[in-house]
Amino acid sequence: MTKDVIALTPQMPDTWALLAGLYAGGPDLDVGTAHEGAVIQLRNPAGRPLVSVEAPLLVHLPSEAQRLLGSEAPDPGAPFWWTEARASTAVPEAEPLAGSLCGRLTTLLGGTTWPPSAATTQVIPTPDDADKAVTAHPAPDGALPAVDVLTDSTAVVIADRPVIPLTAWLSDILRATTASGRALHIVTPHHARLSLPLRTALTGAPNRWVIQHPDCGYYDGLSGAVLRWQDGTFAPALTADGQATVAAPFTQPGIGTERQLIVSLRTHHDADEDLILGRPLETAWHRLAGTPPTGWGPAEPINLPWSTRQLTELARGRAPEPTHILAIGHPDRPAIATLRISRTATGIAQDTTLALGYGEDTAPPLDSIEALAETLITEHGLTTMLTSVRRARRDLTIPPQFEAPPIPTAFTLGPSEVNDIGLSHARRPPLNLRPTQLGTTSHPALHYPLGDNTDAEAWTTLQQLTEHLKATPGPTRSPR
């Protein structure tokens, strides 16, 4: 199973440094580009790609190295350049070739290579395929970017890192597989974990996280279903009576008393030229973590210092297409968020999901949720907000083990939605719920407490509340 190799350098890998790295396989290798020049590929004389090198990324957040590469990863300082080399799984020499390329970059520019054992400056002899019937063809337009196995139904990516992040490369693969009608299957060893953004992106069939375990073969890291390779894809290995089975490692006890607080909110604003985006997320972060986000970016590693101004400029430049960004917090208070900015018929919507991690000695600040809802209603155009708590890792990564779903603790309905439903109907659900009225008297919002995060029946309560709100008699005049 291949390992990506990453050079973390204090200086940008310029043309000469990259050339020195690209000679890691000797002068007989060819160099090509892919994906509009964003990827450099080392290829053998027959045209087979051996190593793909992403464009160097300037990272302003030193904590990203340890978050994604493990606590043993060295602190590279900030800012630093992140240069990622991916070795082909088809050629054994490709992995040491990637190590030599990154080792040469760090020798010239300083810094470190991850994993440290991969670093070398030796010339790596590679096969030229002269004795094999190998014919290289140019990649067609829209081809999938450097996957390990490609069939009519599935693109397979093999990865071996402590945390598998939602990189720009994986984002491109997800878009390409969706466009081609294929599934994306990411195969990792059992010790790997997913970052929360990648877990979110993989949600839903036919995509899978496939675990290769020495004791039980392959299983789905999110459902536990035992898998086998059949008809060009990973599919459940059914018993004689047609039932799927769950792998034993998936059911092993997971995290103890660590928890995550998850706040999903939607705000809506008029399309004003003075509108600054990202402020609802920033407000929620301040209220729940005590600090603003530290960084943002379109993929992992998250590389830019937090700036609502720059975020707004990016979204405006992409309009009318939606904009997806990630945000990260200080490592002392683990927090990560996804933000989707999109046009609607009447303005701009911001859909935010913020997750915060808490250790066994720290409780999620559930008593701050109602005050946060009030602020978002009066200052940021809140339409809905769902708050939930789950028992899961404080570091917000996803292990290949069973984790119970989050338990909802509160639901907030904004003034526009209350008006559309009708205040009298919305404030009297057929449940033992007493919503709190927030906002102004003329434009009230409602905040529904659902529980203390200890009873899974809160999901039933939320479902019944939602069904009641959907069965609306129509808007009514709010009392003055």
CORFEN-V19027 format. One record per pair of residues at least 6 apart in sequence whose C-alpha atoms are under 8 Angstrom apart, sorted by the first residue. I is the first residue (numbers start at 0). J is the second residue. Records with the same first field share a line. If there is no record, write none. Layout:
I: J, J
This chain:
0: 88, 157, 158, 159
1: 86, 87, 88, 94, 157, 158, 159
2: 85, 86, 94, 158, 159, 160
3: 83, 84, 85, 86, 94, 97, 158, 159, 160
4: 83, 84, 85, 97, 98, 101, 112, 113, 114, 117
5: 81, 82, 83, 84, 101, 112, 113, 114
6: 80, 81, 82, 83, 101, 102, 104, 105, 110, 111, 112, 113
7: 75, 79, 80, 81, 82, 105, 110, 111, 112, 113
8: 75, 79, 80, 81, 104, 105, 108, 109, 110, 111
9: 75, 76, 77, 78, 79, 80, 108, 109, 110
10: 79, 80, 108, 109
11: 55, 57, 79, 80, 108
12: 55, 80, 104, 108
16: 103, 104, 107, 108
17: 104
19: 100, 103, 104
20: 99, 100, 101, 102, 103, 104
21: 30, 41, 100
22: 28, 100, 122
23: 96, 99, 100, 103, 120, 121, 122, 123
24: 96, 122, 123, 124, 125
25: 122, 123, 124
27: 43, 44
28: 41, 42, 43, 44
29: 41, 42, 43, 44, 46
30: 39, 40, 41, 42
31: 39, 40, 41, 42
32: 38, 39, 40
33: 39, 40
34: 144
37: 53, 54
38: 51, 52, 53, 54
39: 51, 52, 53, 54
40: 48, 49, 50, 51, 52
41: 48, 49, 50, 51
42: 48, 49, 50
43: 49, 125, 126, 127, 128
44: 127, 128
45: 127, 128, 129, 133, 134, 135
46: 134, 135, 136
47: 135
48: 87
49: 86, 87, 90, 93
50: 84, 85, 86, 87, 93, 94, 96, 97
51: 84, 85, 86, 145
52: 82, 83, 84, 85
53: 82, 83, 84
54: 82, 83
55: 80, 81, 82, 83
56: 80, 81, 82, 302
57: 78, 79, 80, 81, 302
58: 77, 78, 79, 80, 81, 300, 301, 302, 303
59: 77, 78, 79, 302, 303, 304
60: 77, 78, 293, 294, 301, 302, 303, 304
61: 74, 75, 76, 77, 78, 79
62: 74, 329, 330
63: 300, 301
64: 72, 73, 74, 75, 300
65: 71, 72, 73, 74
66: 162
67: 161, 162, 163, 164, 300
68: 113, 160, 161, 162
69: 161, 162
72: 113
73: 111
75: 110, 111
82: 101
84: 97, 101
85: 94, 97
86: 93, 94, 96, 97
87: 93, 94, 147
88: 147, 157
89: 147
92: 123, 124, 125
93: 125
95: 117, 123
96: 122, 123
98: 117, 118, 119
99: 117, 118, 119, 120, 121, 122, 123
100: 119, 120
101: 112, 118, 119
102: 112, 117, 118, 119, 120
103: 119, 120
105: 111, 112
112: 118
141: 175
142: 175
143: 172, 175, 176
144: 168, 171, 172
146: 154, 155, 156
147: 154, 155, 156, 157
148: 154, 155, 156
149: 155
150: 231, 232
151: 181, 231
152: 180, 181, 182, 231, 232
153: 176, 181, 182, 183, 184, 231, 232
154: 176, 181, 182, 183, 184
155: 183, 184, 185, 186
156: 183, 184, 185, 186
157: 185, 186, 187
158: 185, 186, 187, 188
159: 187, 188, 191
160: 191
161: 190, 191, 192
162: 191, 192, 193, 194, 396
163: 191, 192, 193, 194, 197
164: 193, 194, 196, 197, 299, 300
165: 194, 196, 197, 298, 299
166: 298, 299, 300
167: 297, 298, 299
170: 298
172: 183
173: 183
176: 182, 183
181: 205
182: 204, 205, 206, 207
183: 205, 206, 207
184: 206, 207, 208, 209, 233
185: 207, 208, 209
186: 208, 209, 210, 211
187: 208, 209, 210, 211
188: 210, 211, 212
189: 210, 211, 212, 399
190: 398
191: 398, 399
192: 396, 397, 398, 399
193: 396, 397, 398
194: 395, 396, 397
195: 335, 395, 396, 397
196: 325, 337
198: 397
201: 207, 208
207: 219, 220, 221
208: 219, 220, 221
209: 217, 218, 219, 220, 226, 233
210: 217, 218, 219, 220, 399
211: 217, 218
212: 218
215: 246, 247
216: 225, 226
217: 225, 226, 227
218: 224, 225, 226, 227, 245, 246
219: 225, 226, 399
220: 249, 398, 399, 400
221: 399, 400, 401
222: 245, 401
223: 244, 245, 246, 249, 250, 399, 400, 401
224: 235, 236, 243, 244, 245, 246
225: 235, 236, 243, 244, 245, 246
226: 233, 234, 235, 236
227: 233, 234, 235, 236
228: 234
235: 243, 244
236: 243, 244
237: 243, 244
238: 244
248: 400
249: 399, 400, 401
250: 400, 401
251: 400, 401
252: 400
253: 400, 401, 402
254: 390, 391, 392
255: 359, 390, 391
256: 358, 359, 390, 391
257: 356, 357, 358, 359, 390, 391, 392, 393
258: 356, 357, 358, 359, 363, 388, 389, 390, 391, 392, 393
259: 354, 355, 356, 357, 363, 388, 389, 390, 391, 392, 393, 395
260: 354, 355, 356, 357, 363, 386, 387, 388, 389
261: 352, 353, 354, 355, 386, 387, 388, 389
262: 351, 352, 353, 354, 384, 385, 386, 387
263: 350, 351, 352, 353, 384, 385, 386
264: 350, 351, 352, 381, 382, 383, 384, 385
265: 348, 349, 350, 351, 381, 382, 383, 384
266: 279, 348, 349, 350, 379, 380, 381, 382, 383
267: 346, 347, 348, 349, 379, 380, 381, 382
268: 346, 347, 348, 379, 380
269: 345, 346, 347
270: 345, 346, 347
275: 307, 308, 311
276: 307, 308, 310, 311, 349
277: 307, 310, 311, 338, 349
278: 307, 379
279: 375, 379
280: 338, 351, 353
281: 291, 292
282: 291, 375
283: 371
284: 290, 291, 292, 353
285: 291
286: 367, 371
287: 364, 367
288: 332, 355
291: 328
292: 305, 326, 327, 328, 329
293: 304, 305, 326, 327, 328, 329
294: 301, 302, 303, 304, 305, 306, 326, 327, 328
295: 301, 302, 303, 304, 305, 306, 324, 325, 326, 327
296: 302, 303, 324, 325, 326
297: 323, 324, 325
298: 324, 325
301: 325, 326, 327
305: 326
313: 322
314: 321, 322, 340
318: 342
319: 341, 342
320: 341, 342
321: 339, 340, 341, 342
322: 339, 340, 341
323: 337, 338, 339, 340
324: 337, 338, 339
325: 335, 336, 337, 338
326: 335, 336, 337, 338
327: 333, 334, 335, 336
328: 334, 335
332: 355, 356, 357
333: 355, 356, 357, 393, 394, 395
334: 353, 354, 355, 356, 395
335: 353, 354, 355, 395
336: 351, 352, 353, 354
337: 351, 352, 353
338: 349, 350, 351, 352
339: 349, 350, 351
340: 347, 348, 349, 350
341: 347, 348, 349
342: 348
354: 395
355: 393, 395
356: 392, 393, 394, 395
357: 363, 393
358: 393
368: 386
369: 446
372: 381, 384, 411, 446
373: 437, 438
375: 381
376: 382, 413, 414, 437, 438, 444
377: 438
380: 413
381: 412, 413, 414
382: 411, 412, 413, 414, 415, 416
383: 410, 411, 412, 413
384: 410, 411, 412
385: 407, 408, 409, 410, 411
386: 407, 408, 409, 410
387: 405, 406, 407, 408, 409, 452
388: 405, 406, 407, 408, 452
389: 403, 404, 405, 406, 452
390: 402, 403, 405
391: 402
406: 452, 453, 454, 455, 457, 458
407: 449, 450, 452, 457, 458, 461
408: 448, 449, 450, 451, 452, 457
409: 446, 447, 448, 449, 450
410: 446, 447, 448, 449
411: 444, 445, 446, 447
412: 444, 445, 446
413: 443, 444, 445
414: 438, 442, 443, 444, 445
415: 442
417: 425, 443, 444, 445, 474
418: 442, 474, 475, 476, 477
419: 473, 474, 475
420: 468, 469, 471, 472, 473, 474, 475
421: 471, 472, 473, 474, 475, 476
422: 443, 474, 475, 476, 477
423: 475
424: 468, 471, 472
425: 445, 467, 468
426: 433, 434, 445
427: 433
428: 464, 467, 468
429: 464, 467
430: 460, 464
432: 447, 448, 449
433: 447, 448
434: 445, 446, 447, 448
435: 445, 446, 447
436: 443, 444, 445, 446
437: 443, 444, 445, 446
438: 444
440: 477, 478, 479
441: 477, 478, 479
442: 477
443: 477
449: 457, 460, 461
450: 457
